[in-house]
Amino acid sequence: MAVTLIDTSDRIEARNAALTASRLSNVDMRDLAVDDANLSGATFRNVNMTGVRITDANLSDMEIEGVKVTDLFAAWKQLKG
C-alpha cells in the first residue's frame, strides 16, 4: 500500500497509510484530526484526552480504566432517566 506523507512544517499528513503496530512516543498531537481510521486493538497510556470528541465511532469492547464504555453509557442513560 502506498503511503503519502506530506510535511508542512510542524504538520504531517498521512493518506492511505497502513501504520499497523506502529508506536508513537512523546508526541504532541494537539488538535489532531483522525477520520476513517481503524484503531481496533490500540492502547493509549499516559495520554491527555482533555477536550477530545469522539463521534460516529464503534465503541464495542472499548475500555477505559478496565470499564467497558458501553456499560458506562448504559449506566449514564439509566441515571439520566
Secondary structure, 3 states (H helix, E strand, C coil): CCCEEEEECCEEEEECCCCCCCCCCCCCCCCCCCCCCCCCCCCCCCCCCCCCCCCCCCCCCCEECCEEHHHHHHHHHHHHC
